[in-house]
Amino acid sequence: MHRTSTLLTSLLLALATPHLAAAQTETQSTASTAAAPQPPPESPPTAPGSFKIPGTSTTLRFYGFVELHAIYDFAGRVDSVEAYDWSSVIPFQPLDGSAEAREKGRLYLTARTSRIGLDSRTPSPLGEVYARLEGDFNGVNLNQGETFTNSVLFRLNHAYVTIGSLLVGQTSSLTSENSASPDTVDWNGPGTQNFVRQPQVRLTFDLGGGITLAASAENAHNLGSGHVPDLTAQLAASGKWGKITLGAVTNEYRYDDDSSTPRAGALRGYGGLLTGAFNIGNDTLVLTAIGGQGIGRYLFNSVNQFVGTDAGGTLKGWRVVGYHAGYTHRWTDQLRSNLIFSQTFFDRNGIVIPDGPVADDEAAGTFAANRRLDQAFVNTFWHFLPNAEAGVEYEFGRRETFDKQLGRESRVTAVLHYDFL
């Protein structure tokens, strides 16, 4: 049974680790959040960047930005920023004593988060049709990286259409709540968020009084051969005071070792999300609590601890709970600072993990299972032009595994962000 558990965790790690960069979304830095368009209740053709296509009733709008990040790691980091995530991913922070942890003092500059997009609005007998297509250049890149031209790969972020209460296409999961995302320079920010964007069919209902209810059938994780879509729901209340959101997700996971062994079983994962964003004078407080069993990618810090098997070969889901709190203080209209703290805790739920110290080694099919993850950020942003801002941030992270190994992150990140319009 130990072989089944090791093989399963190896497959999950192999799938998750090289593609962490592809998991990032537009909500991580405040500059990026501000640039991400949200459909207004009306569609005036005079909106910035909008124009009406002659001879039609369709209005198009172009948007986007150029962004440069500079990261300096005082502690170790994952070696390959081209194949792995260049931004903060505390679940994979190199463990003390490893070769990567000993390589301190490294600089990385990238403009790969720069973004382009367009949306359209067209009246119809069924109501206004809204369509959005958006992408950035933050795809996983093994070729033409730093060795040659610093080329990066374009990736799809959003591609969806809405008509009334119906949304069809790819966008952020209902378990991803932008209003409670902390204001960080780091592109990922704390790993207690959900960065999943995926194809889905969603219905949203306005219940009045600033309350909405939404439900969505979303793409299932193919590793594990889920037979039904992931199901998500969200209840939200908003007003001048801010916004509170309650979310839920359930997903199915199945795993076959090989044809010579019986099916390890099926798992029904479940999780919940509670967020709040509160306006306190000119300041803002954001809070998030999230947890569940077998939720994996629905909490970024648990992307490598989704499922495993117990000593009897039964499929089990890792139990995980996390939270973050972020406070934004606005010194002036142009200057603001943030303090953010985050923690994530894991329970093995009977899952068999290797005994004794184990290094992170994808090739060997093993990883050191995380027990606790801590992160703290402090930063300042300067909005020096109507469409441009700069920010600088210090981040500390700590990773503790079940076998008492530690990994520490210490980095400074700076960003320069310029909107096209």
C-alpha positions as CSV (number, residue, x, y, z in Angstrom):
1,M,0.0,0.0,0.0
2,H,3.0,2.3,0.6
3,R,3.8,2.1,-3.1
4,T,0.3,3.2,-4.0
5,S,0.5,6.2,-1.7
6,T,4.0,7.2,-3.0
7,L,3.0,6.8,-6.6
8,L,-0.2,8.9,-6.1
9,T,1.6,11.7,-4.4
10,S,4.3,11.6,-7.0
11,L,1.8,12.0,-9.8
12,L,0.1,14.9,-8.1
13,L,3.4,16.7,-7.4
14,A,4.6,16.1,-11.0
15,L,1.4,17.6,-12.3
16,A,1.2,20.6,-9.9
17,T,4.8,21.7,-9.6
18,P,5.8,22.6,-13.2
19,H,2.5,24.4,-13.7
20,L,2.3,26.6,-10.7
21,A,2.9,29.7,-12.8
22,A,-0.1,28.8,-14.9
23,A,-2.2,28.8,-11.7
24,Q,-1.6,32.5,-11.0
25,T,-4.5,34.9,-11.6
26,E,-5.0,38.6,-12.0
27,T,-6.0,39.2,-8.4
28,Q,-2.6,39.0,-6.8
29,S,-1.1,42.5,-6.9
30,T,-3.2,45.6,-6.3
31,A,-1.9,47.0,-9.6
32,S,-3.2,43.9,-11.3
33,T,-6.5,43.9,-9.4
34,A,-7.2,47.5,-10.3
35,A,-6.6,46.7,-14.0
36,A,-8.8,43.7,-14.1
37,P,-12.1,44.9,-15.6
38,Q,-15.4,44.0,-14.0
39,P,-18.6,44.4,-16.1
40,P,-20.4,47.6,-15.0
41,P,-24.2,47.5,-14.7
42,E,-24.5,49.5,-17.9
43,S,-22.4,49.7,-21.1
44,P,-21.9,53.3,-22.1
45,P,-20.1,53.6,-25.4
46,T,-18.1,56.5,-24.0
47,A,-16.3,54.2,-21.4
48,P,-12.4,54.7,-21.7
49,G,-11.0,52.6,-24.5
50,S,-14.5,51.8,-25.9
51,F,-15.8,52.4,-29.4
52,K,-18.8,51.3,-31.4
53,I,-18.2,49.2,-34.5
54,P,-19.7,51.1,-37.4
55,G,-22.8,49.4,-38.9
56,T,-23.4,47.3,-35.7
57,S,-24.8,47.7,-32.2
58,T,-21.7,46.2,-30.6
59,T,-19.3,48.3,-28.5
60,L,-15.7,47.1,-28.1
61,R,-13.3,48.0,-25.3
62,F,-9.5,47.4,-25.3
63,Y,-7.5,47.3,-22.1
64,G,-4.3,46.1,-20.6
65,F,-1.0,47.0,-18.9
66,V,2.7,46.7,-18.9
67,E,4.3,45.5,-15.6
68,L,7.8,44.8,-14.5
69,H,8.6,42.8,-11.3
70,A,12.0,42.7,-9.7
71,I,12.6,40.0,-7.0
72,Y,15.6,39.6,-4.7
73,D,15.8,36.5,-2.6
74,F,18.0,36.7,0.6
75,A,17.1,33.1,1.3
76,G,17.1,30.2,-1.2
77,R,14.5,29.7,-3.9
78,V,13.5,27.1,-6.5
79,D,16.2,27.0,-9.1
80,S,14.2,27.1,-12.4
81,V,12.0,30.2,-12.6
82,E,11.2,29.4,-16.2
83,A,9.6,26.0,-15.5
84,Y,8.5,26.7,-12.0
85,D,6.8,29.7,-10.3
86,W,9.0,32.7,-10.0
87,S,6.7,34.3,-7.5
88,S,6.1,33.2,-3.9
89,V,5.1,29.5,-3.5
90,I,5.7,28.7,0.1
91,P,4.6,25.0,-0.2
92,F,7.7,24.4,-2.3
93,Q,10.2,26.7,-0.5
94,P,13.6,24.8,-0.4
95,L,14.2,23.1,2.9
96,D,17.1,24.0,5.1
97,G,20.3,22.2,4.1
98,S,19.3,21.6,0.5
99,A,21.4,22.9,-2.4
100,E,18.7,25.4,-3.4
101,A,18.4,26.8,0.2
102,R,22.2,27.4,0.3
103,E,22.1,29.5,-2.8
104,K,21.3,32.9,-1.3
105,G,21.2,36.4,-2.8
106,R,19.6,36.0,-6.3
107,L,17.9,38.5,-8.5
108,Y,15.2,38.0,-11.1
109,L,13.4,40.6,-13.3
110,T,10.4,39.8,-15.4
111,A,7.7,41.6,-17.4
112,R,5.7,38.3,-18.0
113,T,2.6,39.5,-16.1
114,S,1.9,42.2,-18.7
115,R,-1.7,41.7,-20.0
116,I,-3.9,42.5,-22.9
117,G,-7.7,42.0,-23.2
118,L,-10.9,43.2,-24.8
119,D,-14.5,42.9,-24.1
120,S,-17.7,43.6,-26.0
121,R,-21.3,44.5,-25.3
122,T,-24.2,43.9,-27.7
123,P,-27.9,44.4,-27.0
124,S,-30.1,41.4,-27.9
125,P,-33.8,40.3,-27.3
126,L,-32.5,38.3,-24.4
127,G,-30.7,41.2,-22.8
128,E,-27.2,42.6,-23.2
129,V,-24.6,40.1,-24.3
130,Y,-21.2,40.7,-22.6
131,A,-18.1,38.9,-23.9
132,R,-14.5,39.0,-22.5
133,L,-11.2,37.7,-23.8
134,E,-8.0,38.2,-21.9
135,G,-4.5,36.8,-21.5
136,D,-1.0,37.5,-20.2
137,F,2.5,36.2,-20.8
138,N,3.0,34.3,-17.6
139,G,2.8,30.8,-19.0
140,V,5.3,28.1,-18.1
141,N,8.3,28.5,-20.3
142,L,11.1,26.0,-20.9
143,N,12.4,27.5,-24.1
144,Q,13.8,30.8,-25.2
145,G,13.9,32.0,-21.6
146,E,16.8,33.7,-19.8
147,T,19.3,31.8,-21.9
148,F,18.2,33.4,-25.1
149,T,15.7,36.3,-25.6
150,N,13.7,36.2,-22.4
151,S,10.7,35.2,-24.5
152,V,7.7,34.1,-22.5
153,L,4.5,32.2,-23.4
154,F,1.1,33.8,-23.8
155,R,-1.7,32.1,-21.8
156,L,-5.5,32.4,-21.7
157,N,-6.9,33.9,-18.6
158,H,-10.6,34.7,-19.4
159,A,-12.8,33.7,-22.3
160,Y,-16.5,33.8,-21.5
161,V,-19.9,35.2,-22.5
162,T,-22.7,36.4,-20.2
163,I,-26.4,36.8,-21.0
164,G,-28.6,37.9,-18.1
165,S,-27.9,35.5,-15.2
166,L,-26.0,32.9,-17.4
167,L,-22.2,32.8,-17.8
168,V,-20.5,30.3,-20.1
169,G,-16.8,30.0,-20.7
170,Q,-13.5,30.2,-18.7
171,T,-13.1,32.6,-15.8
172,S,-12.2,32.5,-12.1
173,S,-13.9,29.9,-10.0
174,L,-16.7,30.9,-7.7
175,T,-14.4,29.9,-4.8
176,S,-12.0,32.7,-5.9
177,E,-13.1,36.0,-4.2
178,N,-11.2,39.0,-5.5
179,S,-12.6,41.5,-3.0
180,A,-10.7,39.7,-0.1
181,S,-7.4,39.4,-1.9
182,P,-4.7,41.2,0.0
183,D,-2.9,44.1,-1.6
184,T,0.6,42.6,-2.3
185,V,3.4,43.4,-4.6
186,D,4.1,39.7,-4.9
187,W,2.2,38.3,-7.8
188,N,0.8,35.3,-5.8
189,G,0.5,36.8,-2.4
190,P,-0.5,34.5,0.5
191,G,-1.3,30.9,-0.5
192,T,-4.5,31.0,1.4
193,Q,-6.2,32.2,-1.8
194,N,-7.7,30.3,-4.7
195,F,-6.2,31.1,-8.1
196,V,-8.3,28.7,-10.2
197,R,-9.6,29.8,-13.6
198,Q,-11.5,27.1,-15.5
199,P,-14.3,26.5,-18.0
200,Q,-17.7,26.5,-16.4
201,V,-21.4,27.1,-16.7
202,R,-22.7,29.6,-14.0
203,L,-26.0,31.1,-13.0
204,T,-26.1,34.2,-10.8
205,F,-29.2,35.6,-9.2
206,D,-29.7,39.1,-7.8
207,L,-31.8,38.7,-4.6
208,G,-31.9,42.5,-4.0
209,G,-30.5,44.5,-1.2
210,G,-26.9,43.9,-2.4
211,I,-27.3,40.1,-2.1
212,T,-26.4,37.7,-4.8
213,L,-26.5,33.9,-5.1
214,A,-24.5,32.0,-7.7
215,A,-23.9,28.3,-8.6
216,S,-21.5,26.9,-11.1
217,A,-20.6,23.5,-12.7
218,E,-16.8,23.8,-13.3
219,N,-14.2,21.7,-15.0
220,A,-13.0,18.7,-13.0
221,H,-9.4,17.8,-12.4
222,N,-8.6,15.2,-15.1
223,L,-5.8,13.5,-13.1
224,G,-8.0,11.1,-11.1
225,S,-10.7,10.8,-13.8
226,G,-13.5,12.7,-12.1
227,H,-16.8,11.7,-13.6
228,V,-18.8,14.8,-12.7
229,P,-18.0,18.5,-12.8
230,D,-16.8,20.3,-9.7
231,L,-19.8,22.1,-8.1
232,T,-19.4,25.5,-6.5
233,A,-21.7,28.0,-5.0
234,Q,-21.4,31.5,-3.6
235,L,-23.6,33.8,-1.5
236,A,-22.5,37.4,-1.2
237,A,-23.7,40.6,0.4
238,S,-22.2,44.0,-0.4
239,G,-22.8,47.6,0.3
240,K,-20.9,50.9,1.0
241,W,-19.4,49.1,4.1
242,G,-17.8,46.4,1.9
243,K,-18.5,42.8,1.1
244,I,-19.0,39.4,2.8
245,T,-18.9,36.2,0.8
246,L,-19.7,32.6,1.8
247,G,-18.6,29.9,-0.7
248,A,-18.6,26.1,-1.0
249,V,-17.1,23.5,-3.3
250,T,-17.4,19.8,-3.8
251,N,-15.3,17.6,-6.1
252,E,-14.8,14.0,-7.1
253,Y,-11.5,12.2,-7.3
254,R,-10.8,8.6,-8.5
255,Y,-7.6,6.8,-8.9
256,D,-6.4,3.6,-10.5
257,D,-2.9,2.5,-9.7
258,D,-2.6,0.0,-12.6
259,S,-4.5,-2.9,-14.1
260,S,-2.9,-5.4,-11.7
261,T,-4.2,-3.7,-8.5
262,P,-7.8,-2.9,-7.5
263,R,-9.1,0.6,-7.6
264,A,-7.9,2.6,-4.6
265,G,-11.3,4.1,-4.3
266,A,-13.2,7.3,-4.9
267,L,-13.1,10.5,-2.8
268,R,-15.7,13.2,-2.5
269,G,-13.8,16.4,-1.6
270,Y,-15.5,19.3,0.0
271,G,-14.6,22.8,1.3
272,G,-15.9,26.1,2.5
273,L,-14.9,29.8,2.2
274,L,-15.7,32.8,4.3
275,T,-14.4,36.2,3.2
276,G,-14.8,39.8,4.2
277,A,-13.7,43.2,2.8
278,F,-14.5,46.1,5.1
279,N,-14.1,49.8,4.5
280,I,-12.8,51.6,7.7
281,G,-12.7,55.3,6.8
282,N,-10.2,55.5,4.1
283,D,-8.6,52.2,5.1
284,T,-9.5,48.6,4.2
285,L,-9.5,45.3,6.1
286,V,-9.7,42.0,4.2
287,L,-10.2,38.6,5.9
288,T,-10.4,35.1,4.5
289,A,-10.9,31.7,6.2
290,I,-10.9,28.6,4.0
291,G,-10.7,24.9,4.6
292,G,-11.8,21.4,3.6
293,Q,-10.8,17.9,2.8
294,G,-9.4,16.8,-0.5
295,I,-9.8,20.4,-2.0
296,G,-6.3,20.5,-3.5
297,R,-6.2,23.3,-6.0
298,Y,-9.0,25.2,-4.4
299,L,-6.4,26.4,-1.8
300,F,-3.1,27.3,-3.4
301,N,-1.0,26.1,-0.5
302,S,-2.5,22.6,-0.8
303,V,-1.8,22.0,-4.5
304,N,0.7,19.2,-3.6
305,Q,-1.3,17.7,-0.8
306,F,-4.7,16.8,-2.3
307,V,-5.2,13.1,-1.8
308,G,-3.2,9.9,-0.8
309,T,-3.9,6.4,0.6
310,D,-3.9,5.1,4.1
311,A,-2.2,2.0,5.3
312,G,-5.1,-0.1,4.0
313,G,-5.0,1.4,0.5
314,T,-8.2,3.6,0.9
315,L,-8.1,6.9,-0.9
316,K,-8.1,9.8,1.6
317,G,-8.1,13.6,1.3
318,W,-5.7,15.8,3.1
319,R,-7.5,18.1,5.6
320,V,-6.4,21.7,5.4
321,V,-7.5,25.0,6.9
322,G,-6.0,28.4,6.3
323,Y,-6.6,32.1,6.8
324,H,-5.2,35.5,6.0
325,A,-5.8,39.1,7.2
326,G,-4.7,42.2,5.4
327,Y,-4.9,45.8,6.4
328,T,-4.5,48.8,4.0
329,H,-3.7,52.2,5.3
330,R,-3.9,55.1,2.9
331,W,-1.5,57.9,3.9
332,T,-2.7,60.1,1.0
333,D,-4.6,59.6,-2.3
334,Q,-1.3,58.6,-3.9
335,L,0.4,56.6,-1.1
336,R,-0.8,53.5,0.7
337,S,0.8,50.7,2.8
338,N,-0.2,47.2,3.7
339,L,0.4,44.6,6.4
340,I,-0.7,41.0,5.6
341,F,-0.4,37.8,7.6
342,S,-1.3,34.2,6.6
343,Q,-1.2,30.7,8.0
344,T,-2.1,27.2,6.7
345,F,-2.4,24.0,8.7
346,F,-2.6,20.4,7.4
347,D,-3.9,17.2,8.9
348,R,-2.8,13.9,7.3
349,N,-6.1,12.2,7.8
350,G,-4.4,8.8,8.1
351,I,-2.5,9.2,4.8
352,V,0.8,7.3,4.6
353,I,3.8,9.5,4.1
354,P,7.4,8.4,3.9
355,D,9.2,8.0,7.3
356,G,12.2,10.1,8.3
357,P,13.6,13.2,6.6
358,V,12.8,13.3,2.9
359,A,14.1,16.0,0.5
360,D,11.9,17.5,-2.1
361,D,12.7,15.4,-5.1
362,E,10.2,15.2,-8.0
363,A,12.4,12.7,-9.9
364,A,12.4,10.3,-7.0
365,G,8.7,10.5,-6.7
366,T,8.7,11.9,-3.1
367,F,8.1,15.1,-1.3
368,A,8.2,16.4,2.2
369,A,4.6,16.8,3.3
370,N,3.8,20.2,4.8
371,R,2.4,20.5,8.3
372,R,2.3,24.3,8.6
373,L,2.9,27.3,6.4
374,D,3.3,30.9,7.5
375,Q,3.6,34.1,5.5
376,A,3.9,37.8,6.3
377,F,4.1,40.8,3.9
378,V,4.7,44.6,4.4
379,N,4.6,47.0,1.5
380,T,4.1,50.5,0.2
381,F,2.6,51.6,-3.1
382,W,3.0,55.0,-4.8
383,H,0.4,56.0,-7.4
384,F,2.6,58.6,-9.1
385,L,0.5,59.0,-12.3
386,P,-3.2,58.6,-13.0
387,N,-2.5,55.3,-14.8
388,A,0.8,54.2,-13.2
389,E,2.1,53.1,-9.8
390,A,5.2,51.6,-8.2
391,G,5.4,49.3,-5.1
392,V,8.1,47.7,-2.9
393,E,7.5,44.9,-0.4
394,Y,9.3,42.6,2.1
395,E,8.0,39.1,2.5
396,F,8.9,36.4,5.1
397,G,7.8,32.8,4.8
398,R,8.2,29.7,6.9
399,R,7.5,26.1,5.9
400,E,7.4,23.2,8.4
401,T,7.0,19.6,7.3
402,F,5.6,16.6,9.2
403,D,9.2,15.4,9.8
404,K,10.2,18.7,11.4
405,Q,12.2,20.1,8.4
406,L,12.0,23.8,7.8
407,G,12.2,26.0,4.8
408,R,12.5,29.8,5.1
409,E,11.7,32.6,2.6
410,S,13.1,36.1,2.8
411,R,12.7,38.4,-0.3
412,V,12.1,41.9,-1.5
413,T,9.9,42.5,-4.5
414,A,9.3,45.7,-6.4
415,V,6.8,46.4,-9.2
416,L,6.2,49.1,-11.8
417,H,2.8,49.0,-13.3
418,Y,1.5,51.1,-16.3
419,D,-2.1,50.9,-17.6
420,F,-2.6,51.6,-21.3
421,L,-5.5,53.9,-20.6
